Amino acid sequence: MRKTTLTMLLALFSLTISAAKPVKNVIFMIGDGMGLNQAYSGVMAQGKPLVMMSQADAMALQETWSANKKITDSAASGTALACGAKTKNGMIGMGPDSTEIQSILEKAALNGKSTGIVVTCYLFHATPAAFFAHNVTRKDYEDISRDMLTFSPDIMIGGGRKYMENRKDAFPLAAELQAQGKQLFYSWEALQQSEALQGRPDKQESLIALCADENLPSMTEGRGNYLPEAVATAIDYLSKDKDGFFLMVEGSAIDFRCHASDIDGTVAETIDFDKAVQVAVDFARRDKNTLVVVTADHETGGLSLLQSEDLQPGKSLKHKFNVSGHTGVAVPVYIFGAGAEDYPAFMQNSDHKAIMSKLMKLKK
């Protein structure tokens, strides 16, 4: 009798697990160049925990090496995060043999999900490009931008106006995109004021907002609340699709400020990115069926934090940037919401696509 009861309970448990609802939405957030010390610089500067560190339901460590280097660049790491495969430094959305690889964003779209990209760099920069484009070199921005004619997410917000209108190859990309029914906006304000945001992403063509000629201004140059507001706008728009969505967000300028050995800029960009994380996590807590994953493509600068006493207002952290480029150290992963328990404690940057595909039950 006991054996029969146990067998029935195990069968019921197995049925419950197999019948679990798939994760409906994923928000994948990448702090470019944001290692543990970059994140902790925000804690030390503001005197309180970051949302990404203090509210996570699970945490992991992630290795970042590429297919040909122990120290990756943003193209190879972006490709690993987006496409689930290691590739050579400099390559976008392709394997080491130059074969195109489907990104998680493209896969989500094929499975009926709405998709989006929000960044503070230009949309054709390495990390965002890895989610929608395929190229042997990250530097061919004009060719990368043409890939939007083949696939562009339902909403794209970032910089890059110069690659739309003032092209060296004279290709009429803006006209070609508009001929496909895609809507172009040449400022953040123009998108915010557009009635297109009142529609549903599954009922109209892509909305592409080019909010700067190249990268958006840094926080210390007055970017303001663009990133958290753009994330909120994208979530509000994409969540109108009853079939769910996949949104990629990048805090791009953390990396830029680390390359410049600018600690105040690094802190400002990290705290701003954390505000965007708060927007995503708040949505996930309300929705109950959204996974938020926050990580980095690599660490930049070899940042060391040296100050132990309380930081006074107006003072910079005592610190040292040990290199001007990237390092090969593992970076943290902070996971929130539905499916967080499915993440391993130690992983490769190329593992995300398989985990997210499984959680969302993506088939194609």
N, C-alpha and C positions, 0 to 999 in steps of 0.2 A: 504493500500500500504506500509506504514511504517513497519507494523507488518510483512508483507511478506518479505520485504527486510531484516529486522533484522533476521528473521528465516533463510533466505538463507545465510546470513553472518555467523551466528552461525554454521550452517551446514558445510560451507566451512572451517571455523576455526577448527572445530572438525575433519574434514577429513584431514586437514593439519597436525594436531597434531598426529593423528593415523598413518599417512603415514611417519612420521619422520624417517630418516635413523637411524638404530641402531649404537651404538658406536662400532667401528671396533676393536680397541685395548685398553687394559687397562694396565697401569704400576702402580703397588701397592707397595709403598715404606714405609718401617717400620724402624724407628729409635728406636732400642731397648733401652728402658729406657729413652727415650727423652721426658721429659715434657717441658712445656713452658720455664722454667728457663734454661734448658740445651740448648734449641734453642737460647735463648737470650744471653747466655754466648758467643756464637759465634759472635753475633752482637757487644757486648761490646769489645770483644777481637780484632776483625778485624776493628772495627770502621765504619762499613757499614752494611746495612740490609742483611739478608740471602735471597736467592732466594725464599725459601719455604714460607717465611713470607711476602715478599714485592711484589711478582708477582702472588700470588694466586688469582684465580677468585672467590673463595668462601672459607669460613672458618667455622669450627664447633668445638664443644666440644664433647668429647667422654668419656663415663663412661667405666671403665675397670674391675669391679668386676667379680669374677668367680661364678660358681654355688654353691660353698660351702664356699667361703671366700670373705670378703670385699676387701682384698688385694690379687690380683692374682699373679700367677707365669707366666713364659713365655710360658709354655705348654698350660695352660688353655686359656690364652689371645691369643696365636697363633692359637689355635683351633677356638676360637670365630671369629677372623679375617678371617681365612681361610674357615671355615665350616658353619658359620652363626648360631652357637649354643653355649650357655654357657655350660661349663663342669667343672669337679672338677680339682683342682690344681694337676699337675703332669701327666694329661692324654693328649694323642696326637691323634687328629683326631677321637675322640670318644665322645659320650654323657656320662652323669653321670652313665648310666646303662651299660656301656661298649659296646654299639652298635656302629658300624662304621658309620661315617657320611661323605658323599661326600664333598670334598673341592671345592672351586670355580675353582681351577686349574684343578682338575679332570673333573669338569663339562664343563669347556671351551674346554678341549681336546675332550670330547665326542661330542661336538658340532662343531668339525672340526677346532678349533683354535690351533695354535702352542703355546707352553708354555715354560716358562723358570724360573729359580731361580738363583739369584746372591747374595752371602752373603760374609761376612768377617769372619764368624765362620765356623765350619765344617758343612757339608751339613745335618748331622743327628742330629744337635742341635735342641732345642725345636721349635723355630719359623719356620725354613724351613721344618722341619719334618712334621709339622701340615698341610702343603700344599700337601704332597704326601704320607704320611704314616699313620698308625693306630695302636696305642699301648696303653695299660693301664698304662704304665709308660714311661716317657721321658728318663729314665736312661738306657733303654735297647738298646743301640746304635747299637749293632750288629744285633739285630732283626729288628730294624727300618731300617737299611741299606738294609736288605733283601727285604723290600717292593719295592725297585727299580725294582725288577724282575717282579712285578705286574704292577706298573706304575712308569715311570720316565719321567719328562718333556723333551722336545726336546733338551734343553741345560741347564746344571747345572754347576755352577762355584762357588767353595768355597774350604774349607779344608776338611780333613778327610781321608787322605791316610791310616792311621793306621787301619781303619775299613774296608779297602778293602783287604789288603794283609797280615797283621799280626794279624789275628783274634784269639781270645782265643778259639772259637768253631771250628777252622780249616775249616770252610765252604769255598769252593772255589768261593767266590762271584764274583771276577774279571772274572774268566773263565766262569761262568754262564752268566754274563752280556754280555760278548763278544760273547758267543754262540747265544745270541739273536740278535746279530748284532750291539750292542751298542759300541760306541767307547770311550775308556778311555784315558785320558791324565793326566800325573803325575806332571805337572807344568803349570803355567799360560803361560809361554813362548811356551810350546809345543802346547797348544791350539791355540795361536796366529799364529803360523807358519803352522798350519794344513790346507791342502787344503779342508778339510771337511767344513770349514766355507764358502767356495765359493758355496756350494750346497744349497738346499732349505730344511728347516726343515720338510716339509710335504713329502719329497722324500727320507729321510733316517732315520735311528734309532738315538737314543739319543746320544748327545755328553756330556760326563761327565768329567769335569776338576777338579782334586783334587790337589789343589795348595799348600797344606801344610799338615803335618802329622795330626795336629788337627786344631786349629784356625790359621788364617793368623796373621802375626805380627801386632802389633798396629802401629798407625801412628808415635808415638814417637820412635818406634823400627825400623822404616824405611820401612813401607809398600809402601810408594810412591803413585803413581796415580792408583793403581790397581782398586779400586772400580769404579771411573768414567770411566776408560777405559773398565772395564769388562761390565759395563752397556751399554756403547756405542757398544761394540762387540755383546752383546746379542740382543740389539735392531736392529742392522744392519742385523743380522742373521735371527731373527724372522720375521722382516718386509718383508722378501722375500716371505712369505706366503700370497697369495692374499686373503685368508679368515680371516686374522687377527691373533692377538696373545694376550696372557695374560702373563705378566712378573711380578714376585715378587722379590723385592730387599730389603735386610736388611743391615742396618748399625749396625752390631751386637755389635761392641766393645764400643759403647757409654755406654751401660749397664755395661760392664766389668770395664770400668774406673770409673764409678760412684760407683760401689760396692767397689772399691779400694780407694774411696775418693780422686781421682786424678783429680784435676781441669784442669791442663794443658792437660792431656790426653783426658778429656771430651771435652774440647774446640777443640782440634785437630780432634777428631773423628766426632764431630758435623759439623765442617767446611768441612771436607772431604765428609761427607754424603750429605751436601748441594751442593757440586760440582757435585755429582752424580745426584741430583735432577735437577740441571741445564741442564745436558745432556738429561734427560727425558723430561723436559719442552720444551727445544729447539726442540726436535723431535715432540712433540705434537703441537707446534705452526706451524711447517711446514706442518704437516700431516693434521691438521684440523679435524680429526676424531678419536683422541686418548684422553682418560681420564687418568690423572695422579692423584693419591691420595697419600698423604704423611701423615703419622700419627705415633703413637707409640703404643706398646703393653701395656705399663705402664710407670710410672715414677720411677726412681731409685735414692735413696740417700736423698730425701727430700732437694734438693739443694736450698739454699738461696744465692742470689747475693747481696753483701753488699757495694760494692765500687761505689761511686757516681762521683768521680773526673775522669779526663781523664786517661786512662790506658797508662803507659809508656812502651816502647819496652823492652822486657825481664822481665817484671813484671807479676806476676800472678794476676788474679782477686781476690779481697777480697771477701771471700765466706764462706759458712758453709754447710757441708753435715750433716744433722741432724740425719740420720739413715744410716746403712750399707746395708739395704735391699730395698725392694720396698715400695712404698706408694700407697694409694688408691685414689689419686686425679685424676680428669678428665684430659685428655691430649688433645692437639689440633689436628685438622685435617685440612690440607691444600689441596684444590682441584683445579685442573687446566684443562682447555680444554673442550672437548665435554662432555656434561652431568653434568657439575659442578653445574648447577642450580637445579639439582634434589636432591642434598644432603640437609638434614635438618640441622638446626643450632645446635641441640642437639641430640645426638644419643648414642646407645649402640655399643660396639665393635662387637657385633654379627649382626649388621644391614648391614654391607658392602656387604655380599654375595648376599642378596636379591636385593639391589640397583644395584649392578653391573650386576647381571643376567638379571634384567629388562632392563637396558640400552643396554646390548649387545644382548638382545632377545635370551637368551639361553633357550633351550627347555628341554633337557634331564636332 
